[in-house]
Amino acid sequence: MHIQTFLDQQKWSGFQTLIFIMMFLVAFFDGMDTAVMGYIAPDLIHDWQISKADIIPVLSAALIGAAIGAIVLGPLADRFGRRALLLVSVFIFSIGCVLSSFAINLTQLEILRFITGLGLGAALPNAVTLLSEYCPAHKRAFIVNTMYCGFPIGAAVGGFAAAYIIPHFGWESMLLISGVIPFLLCICMLFLLPESVRYLLLKNTNDQRIPQILGKINASAREQQFELENSSSNISMLQAMRTVFSSKYAVGTLSLWICFFSGLMIFYSIVNWMPVLFKEVGMPPHLGPIVSGLFALGGIGAMLNGWLMDRFNGNYVIAVCTFFTAVCVALLGTAIHWSLLIFIVLMISAGTLQNTAQSSLPVLAAKFYPTEARTTGVSWMCGIGRFGAVVGTLCMGYMANNNMAWTQIFTVLAIPAVVMTVCMLIKNIAENEAKDRNTSTDFAKE
């Protein structure tokens, strides 16, 4: 029996729910640890008597590390397994975050945040891939998108927690908490998390762990012999990269990269800099992290997007979200002069649309690539996209340092959302052309 056929025929089990919960928590703490520097930045600037320009390398260090981690470490999962890389990744970012709380100068903090980023970048692509390979095909987008909601929820909870914890216990405590809890999660995963059965099948069809693992979903699996789809094969990392850039996937790959890059430009520009900018214009100190948290919390809309993507064209679903993101973000600069309430409503709307689209891209990529190159494809998309976070942070820093007007700042931030819309439409056209070519080839053979 094909492994996907077995998964499609079973009811969702408690064992799969356990995998979902662990992957959701990985995404949750990935989001919290990635966004934490933006929340502590105002207090860090005050305590260490540094300027906004000085804080830019610190804000960027984890993002650069995450980009490298996704590109270099992420694809190793196609060679050494999803589980092993996931455990290593969570361990790296949890320990890095704990050590960051003890930094005594900017150089130490930059180095430790870079190390933290290496783990952050590799963790999420592997979590997406592992969970997607335990999902029935007809519910995959909804389940994986719901799991990925952990990332924006983690970023949002970090903002709400920072508004309370930092005034009472200091910014160091926020880093400590953001590292200790995922370390405990790592210990739990060491004992509870299984390897991807698709990966095990790809490496060895006679692996005795396969029926034992699937038996936890349905006991009948212990009597079955499983195989992958005929199109899947065990290939090297170099061959996986060639697959990602082959004529069949090249346009889609570039579209996904640019789209993910552009989305993270918007996300981190707002999450990392809004607390600082809000404090500068005289708003209550606790309001910046809360508003940034509300923007990140919008990612829970990915659950609805996942349901839609299981039923409709995912490219179109994401394109619609990004188009209206551009509209909302462009209006933010004007709304800040109208009313704080209108500004917050627009911020939540922009966050819901943008993070819904962003959270949906990994599952779109996981469905796009074949098993043997899936983690490589998703990891490289996330890795290249993480550089968008760096660019967004730097651009926002430049605009803030040059005292640009709010209207200009948010008009610039709306441009990446338009780019995302265009990329999704291009990817859809390329996929339709590829299907037409395959249909023509099959007809000619007949």
Secondary structure, DSSP 8 states (H G I E B T S, - for coil): -BHHHHHHHS---HHHHHHHHHHHHHHHHHHHHHHHHHHHHHHHHHHHT--HHHHHHHHHHHHHHHHHIIIIIGGGHHHH-HHHHHHHHHHHHHHHHHHHTT--SHHHHHHHHHHHHHHHHHHHHHHHHHHHTTS-GGGHHHHHHHHHTHHHHHHHHHHHHHHHHHHHH-HHHHHHHHHHHHHHHHHHHHHH----HHHHHHH-TT-THHHHHHTTT-GGGGG---B--TT-----HHHHHHHHTSTTTHHHHHHHHHHHHHHHHHHHHHHHHHHHHHHHTT--TTHHHHHHHHHHHGGGGHHHHHHHHTTS-HHHHHHHHHHHHHHHHHHHHHHHHH-HHHHHHHHHHHHHHHHHHHHHHHHHHHHHS-GGGHHHHHHHHHHHHHHHHHHHHHHHHHHHHTT--HHHHHHHHHHHHHHHHHHHHHHHHHHHHHHHHHHHHHHHH-
